[in-house]
């Protein structure tokens, strides 16, 4: 740690200070109403997708099985950050306890990593469906689908506990101000003191789990998919093959585009408040967009949602 910073013993740090999206008191009620509305729309949209898939036997396929799990992960992902932010906006209190911060960080990593890995699994599912259509039902059987979801959950839990233990391993913090509206794992690791080789190894492992391995798997799957689509002679066949993975590809672009935009933007010109506002894109906007992207793009899911809404009304 810098010599001019007085380190604080971890046992004396009982709470952290989160960054507020706005210091303007007149803007607080507007932000509260906006994020509450977005949160409720996200929960409702993802719950409708889960109910539509579970109630329609025609949608009991691997693609929709993974989609329902993705919707469940999105509900947990947005609930982890937005609920605390809504409480802070309502009470005008930016503090979060040390235990609460570690808990929020752990749950955020679990659902964030689940989102990441499920998108990779869904890319593999589309690869098998387009490149090996005759063997699709044999390869993507119920046992493999359940195993892939369970493996994603176990990796997410391991990643969460690894980062949690890495923070608990440090005895000092540089500061108690977290430059985000939630306990961002990267922000919390940057506050630990001193910087050791173990923390660097954890960051490299997290980058591999969150970035390199999933993105490589998605790129490889779509590399094979594109070449398979190009070999199809009819234009209608090409469109039909591409339409089965269009919604997934859109969600992947939104998820990774917003995430990479946040971190690349902060690397070029870092501003804590701008970084916090940019974090809203992948923590709030992405989960709210997923139900709309899949429901608008996928005809089968759209019809199932229409029947479900009619029966509920």
C-alpha positions as CSV (number, residue, x, y, z in Angstrom):
1,X,0.0,0.0,0.0
2,X,1.1,3.6,-0.5
3,X,3.1,4.8,2.5
4,X,1.0,7.9,3.0
5,X,-2.2,5.8,3.6
6,X,-3.0,4.7,7.1
7,X,-4.1,1.1,6.8
8,X,-7.2,0.1,8.7
9,X,-7.3,-3.3,10.5
10,X,-10.0,-5.5,9.0
11,X,-11.5,-6.3,12.4
12,X,-12.2,-2.5,12.9
13,X,-14.0,-2.2,9.5
14,X,-17.6,-2.9,10.2
15,X,-19.1,-1.3,7.1
16,X,-18.3,0.1,3.6
17,X,-19.6,3.2,1.8
18,X,-21.3,2.7,-1.5
19,X,-21.3,5.3,-4.3
20,X,-24.6,7.1,-4.9
21,X,-25.7,7.4,-8.5
22,X,-26.7,11.0,-7.8
23,X,-26.2,13.4,-4.9
24,X,-29.1,15.6,-5.9
25,X,-31.9,15.0,-3.3
26,X,-34.6,16.0,-5.8
27,X,-33.4,13.3,-8.2
28,X,-33.5,10.5,-5.6
29,X,-37.3,9.8,-5.8
30,X,-37.2,9.8,-9.6
31,X,-34.3,7.3,-9.6
32,X,-36.1,5.2,-7.0
33,X,-39.3,5.0,-9.2
34,X,-37.3,4.3,-12.3
35,X,-35.2,1.5,-10.9
36,X,-38.2,0.0,-9.1
37,X,-40.2,-0.1,-12.3
38,X,-37.3,-1.7,-14.2
39,X,-36.8,-4.2,-11.4
40,X,-40.5,-5.2,-11.4
41,X,-40.6,-5.4,-15.2
42,X,-37.5,-7.7,-15.2
43,X,-38.9,-10.0,-12.5
44,X,-42.3,-10.2,-14.3
45,X,-40.8,-10.8,-17.8
46,X,-38.4,-13.5,-16.7
47,X,-41.1,-15.2,-14.5
48,X,-43.5,-15.2,-17.6
49,X,-40.8,-16.9,-19.6
50,X,-40.3,-19.6,-17.0
51,X,-44.0,-20.2,-16.6
52,X,-44.5,-20.3,-20.4
53,X,-41.8,-22.9,-20.9
54,X,-42.9,-25.0,-17.9
55,X,-46.6,-25.0,-19.0
56,X,-46.1,-25.7,-22.7
57,X,-45.0,-29.3,-23.5
58,X,-43.8,-28.2,-27.0
59,X,-41.2,-26.1,-25.3
60,X,-39.7,-28.9,-23.2
61,X,-36.5,-29.0,-25.3
62,X,-32.8,-28.3,-24.3
63,X,-32.9,-24.8,-25.8
64,X,-35.8,-23.7,-23.7
65,X,-34.6,-25.6,-20.6
66,X,-31.4,-23.5,-20.7
67,X,-33.4,-20.4,-21.4
68,X,-35.6,-20.9,-18.3
69,X,-32.4,-21.3,-16.2
70,X,-31.0,-18.2,-17.8
71,X,-34.2,-16.3,-16.8
72,X,-33.9,-17.6,-13.2
73,X,-30.2,-16.5,-13.1
74,X,-31.3,-13.0,-14.4
75,X,-33.8,-12.7,-11.6
76,X,-31.1,-13.4,-9.0
77,X,-28.6,-11.2,-10.8
78,X,-30.7,-8.1,-10.8
79,X,-32.1,-8.8,-7.3
80,X,-28.6,-8.9,-5.8
81,X,-27.8,-5.3,-6.8
82,X,-31.1,-3.4,-7.3
83,X,-32.7,-4.3,-4.0
84,X,-29.9,-2.7,-1.9
85,X,-29.8,0.3,-4.2
86,X,-33.5,0.9,-3.8
87,X,-33.1,0.8,0.0
88,X,-30.2,3.2,-0.2
89,X,-32.2,5.6,-2.4
90,X,-35.2,5.4,-0.1
91,X,-33.3,5.8,3.2
92,X,-30.6,8.2,1.8
93,X,-28.1,5.8,3.5
94,X,-25.1,4.6,1.5
95,X,-23.6,2.3,4.1
96,X,-23.4,-1.5,3.8
97,X,-22.1,-3.8,6.5
98,X,-18.9,-5.8,6.0
99,X,-20.8,-9.1,6.2
100,X,-23.5,-7.7,3.9
101,X,-20.9,-6.5,1.4
102,X,-19.2,-9.9,1.2
103,X,-22.6,-11.6,0.9
104,X,-23.7,-9.3,-1.9
105,X,-20.4,-9.9,-3.7
106,X,-20.7,-13.6,-3.4
107,X,-24.3,-13.8,-4.6
108,X,-23.5,-11.4,-7.4
109,X,-20.6,-13.5,-8.6
110,X,-22.8,-16.7,-8.5
111,X,-25.5,-15.3,-10.7
112,X,-23.2,-13.3,-12.9
113,X,-21.1,-16.4,-13.6
114,X,-24.2,-18.5,-14.1
115,X,-25.4,-16.0,-16.8
116,X,-22.0,-16.1,-18.4
117,X,-21.7,-19.9,-18.5
118,X,-25.3,-20.5,-19.5
119,X,-24.8,-18.3,-22.6
120,X,-21.8,-20.5,-23.5
121,X,-23.9,-23.7,-22.9
122,X,-26.7,-22.3,-25.1
123,X,-24.1,-21.5,-27.9
124,X,-23.0,-25.2,-27.7
125,X,-26.7,-26.3,-27.9
126,X,-27.2,-24.2,-31.1
127,X,-23.9,-25.6,-32.5
128,X,-25.2,-29.2,-32.0
129,X,-28.6,-28.3,-33.4
130,X,-27.3,-26.8,-36.6
131,X,-24.1,-28.7,-37.2
132,X,-25.3,-32.2,-36.1
133,X,-29.1,-32.1,-36.5
134,X,-29.6,-35.8,-36.9
135,X,-27.8,-36.6,-33.7
136,X,-29.2,-33.6,-31.7
137,X,-31.7,-35.6,-29.6
138,X,-29.0,-38.2,-28.8
139,X,-26.3,-35.7,-27.9
140,X,-28.4,-33.1,-26.1
141,X,-30.2,-35.6,-23.9
142,X,-31.8,-34.7,-20.5
143,X,-28.8,-36.1,-18.5
144,X,-26.3,-33.9,-20.4
145,X,-28.5,-30.8,-20.1
146,X,-28.9,-31.3,-16.4
147,X,-25.2,-32.0,-16.0
148,X,-24.2,-28.8,-17.9
149,X,-26.5,-26.6,-15.7
150,X,-25.2,-28.3,-12.6
151,X,-21.6,-27.8,-13.7
152,X,-22.3,-24.1,-14.4
153,X,-23.7,-23.8,-10.9
154,X,-20.7,-25.6,-9.3
155,X,-18.2,-23.5,-11.2
156,X,-20.0,-20.3,-10.2
157,X,-20.1,-21.4,-6.5
158,X,-16.3,-22.2,-6.7
159,X,-15.5,-18.8,-8.3
160,X,-17.7,-17.0,-5.7
161,X,-16.0,-18.8,-2.7
162,X,-12.5,-18.3,-4.2
163,X,-13.0,-14.5,-4.4
164,X,-14.7,-14.4,-1.0
165,X,-11.8,-16.2,0.6
166,X,-9.3,-14.0,-1.2
167,X,-10.9,-10.9,0.4
168,X,-11.1,-12.5,3.8
169,X,-7.4,-13.4,3.5
170,X,-6.4,-9.7,3.6
171,X,-5.9,-7.9,6.9
172,X,-6.0,-4.3,5.6
173,X,-8.0,-2.0,3.3
174,X,-6.8,1.1,1.6
175,X,-10.2,2.7,2.0
176,X,-13.8,1.9,2.8
177,X,-15.3,3.9,-0.1
178,X,-16.4,1.5,-2.9
179,X,-16.6,3.3,-6.2
180,X,-19.9,1.6,-7.3
181,X,-23.5,1.4,-6.2
182,X,-23.0,-2.3,-5.1
183,X,-20.1,-4.4,-3.8
184,X,-18.4,-4.9,-7.1
185,X,-15.8,-7.8,-6.7
186,X,-13.2,-5.9,-8.8
187,X,-13.6,-2.8,-6.7
188,X,-13.4,-4.7,-3.4
189,X,-10.3,-6.6,-4.5
190,X,-8.7,-3.2,-5.4
191,X,-9.2,-2.0,-1.9
192,X,-7.4,-4.9,-0.3
193,X,-3.9,-4.2,1.0
194,X,-1.2,-5.2,0.3
195,X,-1.3,-6.4,-3.3
196,X,0.1,-10.0,-3.4
197,X,0.8,-12.7,-5.9
198,X,-2.3,-14.6,-4.6
199,X,-4.6,-11.7,-5.4
200,X,-3.1,-11.5,-8.9
201,X,-3.7,-15.2,-9.4
202,X,-7.3,-14.8,-8.3
203,X,-7.9,-12.0,-10.8
204,X,-6.3,-14.0,-13.6
205,X,-8.5,-17.0,-12.7
206,X,-11.6,-14.8,-12.6
207,X,-10.8,-13.4,-16.0
208,X,-10.4,-16.9,-17.4
209,X,-13.8,-18.0,-15.9
210,X,-15.7,-14.8,-16.8
211,X,-14.0,-13.9,-20.0
212,X,-11.6,-16.0,-21.9
213,X,-13.2,-19.5,-21.6
214,X,-16.9,-18.5,-22.2
215,X,-16.0,-16.1,-25.1
216,X,-13.8,-18.7,-26.7
217,X,-16.5,-21.3,-26.5
218,X,-19.1,-18.9,-28.0
219,X,-16.8,-17.9,-30.8
220,X,-15.9,-21.5,-31.6
221,X,-19.6,-22.5,-31.7
222,X,-20.6,-19.7,-34.0
223,X,-17.6,-20.2,-36.2
224,X,-18.8,-23.8,-36.8
225,X,-22.4,-22.6,-37.1
226,X,-21.6,-19.9,-39.8
227,X,-19.7,-22.4,-41.9
228,X,-22.6,-24.9,-41.6
229,X,-25.1,-22.2,-42.6
230,X,-23.0,-21.2,-45.6
231,X,-23.1,-24.8,-46.9
232,X,-26.9,-24.7,-47.0
233,X,-28.0,-24.2,-50.6
234,X,-31.4,-22.6,-50.2
235,X,-31.8,-19.1,-48.8
236,X,-34.9,-20.1,-46.8
237,X,-32.9,-22.9,-45.2
238,X,-30.2,-20.4,-44.3
239,X,-32.7,-18.1,-42.7
240,X,-34.4,-20.9,-40.8
241,X,-31.0,-22.1,-39.4
242,X,-29.9,-18.6,-38.4
243,X,-33.2,-17.7,-36.9
244,X,-32.8,-20.4,-34.3
245,X,-29.8,-18.7,-32.8
246,X,-30.6,-15.1,-33.6
247,X,-32.0,-14.3,-30.2
248,X,-29.2,-15.9,-28.4
249,X,-26.6,-14.1,-30.4
250,X,-28.4,-10.8,-29.7
251,X,-28.3,-11.5,-25.9
252,X,-24.6,-12.4,-26.1
253,X,-23.8,-9.1,-27.9
254,X,-25.8,-7.1,-25.3
255,X,-24.3,-8.9,-22.3
256,X,-20.7,-8.8,-23.4
257,X,-21.0,-5.5,-25.2
258,X,-22.1,-3.6,-22.1
259,X,-19.7,-5.5,-19.8
260,X,-16.7,-4.8,-22.0
261,X,-17.8,-1.2,-22.6
262,X,-17.8,-0.6,-18.9
263,X,-14.4,-1.9,-18.2
264,X,-12.7,-0.5,-21.4
265,X,-14.3,2.9,-20.8
266,X,-13.1,2.9,-17.2
267,X,-9.6,2.0,-18.4
268,X,-9.4,4.9,-20.8
269,X,-10.9,7.6,-18.6
270,X,-11.9,6.5,-15.2
271,X,-14.5,8.4,-13.3
272,X,-16.2,6.7,-10.3
273,X,-19.7,8.1,-10.9
274,X,-19.5,7.4,-14.7
275,X,-18.3,3.9,-13.9
276,X,-21.3,3.3,-11.6
277,X,-23.7,4.6,-14.1
278,X,-22.2,2.4,-16.8
279,X,-22.4,-0.6,-14.5
280,X,-26.2,-0.1,-14.6
281,X,-26.1,-1.2,-18.2
282,X,-25.0,-4.8,-17.5
283,X,-26.5,-5.2,-14.0
284,X,-29.9,-3.8,-14.7
285,X,-30.5,-3.2,-18.5
286,X,-29.3,-6.5,-19.7
287,X,-31.6,-8.7,-17.5
288,X,-34.6,-6.5,-18.5
289,X,-33.8,-6.8,-22.2
290,X,-33.4,-10.6,-22.3
291,X,-37.2,-11.5,-22.0
292,X,-38.1,-8.9,-24.7
293,X,-35.4,-10.2,-27.0
294,X,-36.4,-13.8,-26.7
295,X,-40.2,-13.2,-26.8
296,X,-40.0,-10.8,-29.8
297,X,-37.6,-13.0,-31.8
298,X,-38.9,-16.5,-31.0
299,X,-42.3,-17.3,-32.5
300,X,-42.9,-20.5,-30.5
301,X,-42.2,-18.6,-27.2
302,X,-44.3,-15.7,-28.3
303,X,-47.3,-17.9,-29.0
304,X,-46.8,-19.7,-25.6
305,X,-46.6,-16.4,-23.8
306,X,-49.8,-15.2,-25.5
307,X,-51.6,-18.4,-24.5
308,X,-50.3,-18.1,-20.9
309,X,-51.4,-14.4,-20.6
310,X,-54.8,-15.3,-22.0
311,X,-55.3,-18.1,-19.5
312,X,-54.2,-15.8,-16.6
313,X,-56.6,-13.1,-17.7
